[in-house]
Amino acid sequence: MNTATPEGGAPARVRVFDTTLRDGEQSPGCSMTPPQKLVMARALADLGVDVIETGFPASSQSDREAMALIAREVRSPTLAVLSRCLQSDIDISLRALEAAANPRLHVFLSTSPLHREHKLRLTRQQVLDRIVESVAYAKRHIDDIEFSTEDGTRTEEDFLHEVIAAAIAAGATTINVPDTVGFTTPEEIRGLFQRLIANVPGADKVIFSAHCHNDLGLAVANSLAAIEGGARQVECTINGIGERAGNCALEEIVMALKVRSAFFNADSGIDTRRLVPTSQLLQRLVGMPVQRNKAVVGANAFAHESGIHQHGMLRHRGTYEIMRPQDVGWPDTQMVLGRHSGRAAVEARLRALGYYLEEGDLDLVFADFKALCEQQRVVTDADLQTLMQDGQDGQGYRLASMTVSDRGQKASATVELSDPDGRRVSETAEGDGPVDALFAALASATGVQLSLESYQVHSVGIGADARGEASLSVRQGDEEFEGTGTSRDIIEASALAWLDVANRLLRQRRGVAVEAATA
């Protein structure tokens, strides 16, 4: 059952055990209410996971309520709950599983010498006896039992063999060997699983499972190595959330198996088109966004700004993409135009917007594009449309001068701007602080009211060369606009960032107006 699939044979079926609702929720700030867990469980079922671990019923009433809600509505995946090797815990867990269509009891006990001595204060024999007693007791009430050797990768291998053999004899149907503290390496865990599966009595009657933590950034690599060693279940979480540095990220290991199917010859059965929506759902539920450059589900996972990369992508997608964004739930590849973009990428985007230019005209527009890139990080479609318009109306508002004073209870700011037609506009306003007063003066001068979602200031550079960079974002309807400004003066950087966003909005409005007039 656990022997590695021969090269060229049918792909091995690797079960996906999702523990987002249990181990993932233990990540600081990621706790979920029972209704939120139900929403997430529905999404996991739609994704196609084989097992959903819903919680630890003996630890909280909330986990018991969540299990009851999920069991009533989610019927297709196996539903598992975690339990210590204690009869009282097992009884609570069994009651929680009563309504589940496909229940699994997941019992665990530490086996490493460090845990035995300092956490459990038990001898090897006492640990072995408790495991056998607990699994045998549970087997009288439930068929599907998973046993985990907590801190298994730091357990003496001879004792690990003994423990696993005893758990199988007592009735366990799945054996999980966790890398609880993310300590092992791919070569070590591959060999460990190979030896366990080859030498433990009864190994051919159970599924071996890997549960890897990410303390050294190796959770996915170690899980893949365990599969090579014969593991046929992987335990993971959406976005890799979990204690400390997290767990094996479901979306990453699933796509590794899919993209490198010829190498691993294994299939997870996951509907990969639901990976991004499921990731985004979890981000909303727990309020923990993933980093933009996270594999598969990060905002930049399929974004290209480098001119060389964009040119290659335009010729053939395979030059810089090993999977299609649509296959994981993204709408399409994102070509981010910025200071690293080349003529080919700019020309392709202009053509997509309906502009077909002669060589000389393209040179002029590309020069304007590069100049604009020195003022802002990203150039949008609205920015490109502005570059294509004649006259000065594409320049937007520019800061000519500003004065800010903060005396007493109110701060005041005076700004002088150059408007899109080149005229000077001056306004003064008050606010609760210098930045508030500055933004009020800018709003009065431009006629643009911004409702900020975020505003941040940080230092760019080192020592005497350091500059302040301000960044802010605003949402208008379904669209989010971001702006940045850089200056040696933080207040001026803030003004430039505000104008960056305001000009983007004005360009978009002009584009809509022009489109309506010509329709």
Helices and strands as residue ranges (DSSP letters): E 12-13, E 15-18, G 24-26, H 34-47, E 51-55, G 57-59, H 61-73, E 78-84, H 87-96, E 103-110, H 113-115, I 116-120, H 124-139, E 145-150, G 152-154, H 157-170, E 174-179, H 186-199, G 203-205, E 207-212, H 219-228, E 233-236, G 238-240, H 250-259, H 261-264, E 266-267, G 272-274, H 275-286, E 303-304, H 307-315, G 317-319, G 325-328, E 334-335, E 337-338, H 343-352, H 359-373, E 378-379, H 381-388, E 398-407, E 410-418, E 424-431, H 434-446, E 452-460, G 463-465, E 467-476, E 479-487, H 490-518
